[in-house]
Amino acid sequence: MVENPKVHMARFETMVMLHQYSEGIKCRIFSTTLIGLAQQWFRTLDPGSIYSFEEFHDLFMCQFAISKRTMKTAMSLMEIKQEPTETQKEYTTRFTMASLAVPRAESQIKGYAFVTGLKQCTFFEELQIHPPSNFDEIMAKLPGYIQLEKVKAARRAEYERNRPKRPEVRVEQTETRHYDRSNQTTFRGLPLRFPFRAKEAQAPQQAVNAVN
């Protein structure tokens, strides 16, 4: 990160003035003086897109004059949280990029912010059991857990591919009919009841007549 782009550029121009470098050489040398976010910004430029050092100068000043006005503090790192679907590697890359904008943040503060932003996972549990003292210790432990996360993701994907599919169960809908006891007519959609049968209704009366 370039803390003061004007000072950085003025120092560089003073140095190259003594050697009277050509435009192309000045561009190449200037790129080697960039670090952190400035170096990453330079790598995003399309090859062959800069035709003079003056153009390079203007792009650089425009980019990092804005960055200086919006420089973040260490407290801004506390706002970075790992997304539910974000991998450990993706979160670490995003956090590291953000920490480059806070060059004066102490390693202990960065470590605390990093752990605070972690989602519940094996790596988070490890850091709770064996708390690190700073950000560098966290980064030293990280590669093994990134590899473990990859292996788990690969096994989950393999399980999903090989998991037997459940057979589809087709439920046939049957029409429900209800018989009205008075006129034997049917009505759809009513609860199922036994139909009224005239012979069964006459049976008690026949039994009474037989006794008499």
C-alpha positions in Angstrom: 0.0 0.0 0.0 1.3 3.5 -0.9 0.5 5.7 2.1 1.3 8.9 0.3 1.2 8.6 -3.6 2.6 12.1 -4.2 5.7 11.5 -2.0 6.3 8.1 -3.5 6.1 9.4 -7.1 8.3 12.5 -6.3 11.0 10.2 -4.8 10.9 8.0 -7.8 11.1 10.8 -10.3 14.1 12.3 -8.5 15.9 8.9 -8.7 15.3 8.3 -12.4 16.2 11.9 -13.4 19.8 11.2 -12.4 20.0 8.2 -14.8 17.9 9.7 -17.7 16.0 6.5 -18.3 13.7 6.0 -21.3 9.9 5.9 -21.0 9.8 2.1 -21.1 12.5 1.6 -18.6 10.9 4.1 -16.2 7.6 2.2 -16.4 9.3 -1.1 -15.6 11.4 0.3 -12.7 8.4 2.1 -11.2 6.4 -1.1 -11.1 9.1 -2.7 -8.9 8.7 0.0 -6.3 5.0 -1.0 -5.7 4.1 -3.2 -2.8 0.8 -4.6 -1.3 -2.3 -3.3 -2.9 -0.4 -1.1 -5.3 1.4 -4.2 -6.7 -1.9 -6.1 -7.0 -3.4 -3.1 -8.8 -0.5 -3.0 -11.3 -1.1 -6.7 -12.1 -4.7 -6.0 -13.0 -3.6 -3.7 -15.8 -3.9 -5.2 -19.3 -0.5 -5.9 -20.9 0.3 -3.2 -23.5 -2.3 -0.8 -22.1 0.2 1.8 -21.0 2.1 3.7 -23.7 4.1 6.3 -21.7 5.3 7.0 -18.2 3.1 10.0 -18.1 0.1 7.9 -18.6 1.3 5.5 -15.9 1.8 8.4 -13.6 -1.7 9.7 -14.1 -3.3 6.2 -13.6 -1.3 5.7 -10.4 -2.1 9.1 -8.9 -5.8 8.7 -9.7 -6.0 5.3 -8.2 -4.2 5.9 -4.9 -5.2 9.5 -4.3 -8.7 8.0 -3.8 -7.3 5.2 -1.7 -5.6 7.6 0.6 -8.8 9.5 1.2 -10.6 6.3 2.1 -7.9 4.7 4.1 -9.3 2.2 6.6 -8.5 1.6 10.3 -7.9 -1.6 12.2 -11.4 -1.4 13.5 -12.7 -1.9 9.9 -11.3 -5.5 10.0 -13.8 -6.4 12.7 -16.6 -5.9 10.2 -15.3 -8.7 7.9 -17.4 -11.9 8.4 -17.1 -15.2 6.7 -20.2 -15.9 4.6 -22.1 -19.2 5.2 -21.1 -20.6 1.7 -17.6 -19.1 1.7 -14.7 -21.5 1.9 -11.8 -21.0 4.3 -9.5 -20.1 1.5 -11.9 -17.5 0.0 -12.4 -15.9 3.4 -8.7 -15.7 4.1 -8.0 -14.2 0.8 -10.7 -11.5 1.3 -9.5 -10.8 4.8 -5.8 -10.5 3.8 -6.7 -8.1 0.9 -8.6 -5.9 3.3 -5.8 -6.0 5.9 -3.4 -4.7 3.3 -5.3 -1.4 3.4 -4.5 -1.2 7.1 -0.7 -1.5 7.0 -0.2 -0.3 10.6 -2.6 -2.8 12.2 -0.8 -5.0 14.7 -0.6 -8.7 14.1 -2.4 -9.4 17.3 -5.4 -7.2 16.3 -5.5 -8.7 12.9 -5.6 -12.2 14.4 -8.4 -11.3 16.8 -10.4 -9.8 13.9 -9.8 -12.8 11.7 -11.0 -15.3 14.4 -14.0 -13.2 15.3 -15.1 -13.2 11.6 -14.8 -17.0 11.2 -18.0 -19.1 10.9 -18.5 -22.2 13.0 -16.0 -24.8 11.6 -13.2 -27.2 12.5 -10.6 -24.4 12.2 -12.6 -22.1 14.4 -12.8 -24.8 17.1 -9.1 -25.5 16.9 -8.3 -21.8 17.4 -10.6 -21.8 20.5 -8.8 -24.8 22.0 -5.3 -23.6 21.1 -5.6 -19.7 20.9 -3.0 -18.1 18.7 -1.1 -15.1 19.9 -1.1 -13.3 16.6 -2.1 -13.3 12.9 1.1 -15.0 11.7 0.5 -18.0 14.0 -3.0 -18.4 12.5 -1.6 -18.3 9.0 0.9 -21.0 9.9 -1.9 -23.3 11.0 -4.2 -22.5 8.1 -2.9 -24.7 5.1 -3.7 -28.0 6.8 -7.3 -26.9 7.5 -7.8 -25.6 4.0 -6.7 -29.0 2.7 -9.1 -30.7 5.2 -11.9 -28.5 3.9 -11.2 -29.5 0.3 -11.2 -33.2 1.2 -14.5 -32.9 3.1 -16.1 -31.1 0.1 -14.8 -33.7 -2.3 -16.3 -36.5 -0.2 -19.6 -34.7 0.1 -19.8 -34.3 -3.7 -18.9 -38.0 -4.2 -21.6 -39.1 -1.8 -24.2 -37.0 -3.5 -23.2 -38.4 -6.9 -23.4 -42.0 -5.6 -26.4 -41.7 -3.3 -29.2 -44.0 -4.5 -32.2 -42.1 -5.6 -35.5 -42.8 -3.8 -38.2 -44.4 -6.0 -41.0 -42.1 -6.8 -44.2 -43.0 -5.0 -47.4 -42.4 -7.0 -50.5 -41.9 -5.0 -53.7 -42.6 -7.0 -56.6 -40.5 -6.0 -59.8 -42.4 -5.6 -63.2 -40.8 -5.9 -65.1 -40.8 -2.6 -68.9 -41.3 -2.8 -71.6 -40.8 -0.1 -75.0 -42.3 -0.4 -77.9 -40.4 0.9 -80.1 -42.6 3.0 -83.3 -41.0 1.9 -83.0 -41.2 -1.9 -79.8 -43.3 -2.5 -78.2 -40.4 -4.5 -74.4 -39.9 -4.3 -72.4 -36.8 -3.5 -68.7 -36.4 -4.3 -66.1 -35.1 -1.9 -67.9 -36.1 1.3 -66.4 -38.5 3.9 -66.9 -42.1 3.0 -69.9 -43.8 4.6 -71.5 -47.2 4.2 -74.4 -47.0 1.8 -77.9 -47.5 3.2 -79.4 -50.8 2.1 -83.2 -51.3 2.1 -83.0 -55.0 2.9 -81.0 -54.5 6.0 -83.5 -51.8 7.2 -86.4 -54.3 6.7 -84.7 -57.1 8.7 -85.5 -55.9 12.2 -89.2 -55.5 11.2 -89.3 -59.0 9.8 -87.8 -60.4 13.0 -90.6 -58.7 15.0 -93.3 -60.2 12.8 -91.8 -63.7 13.1 -92.0 -63.5 16.9 -95.6 -62.4 16.9 
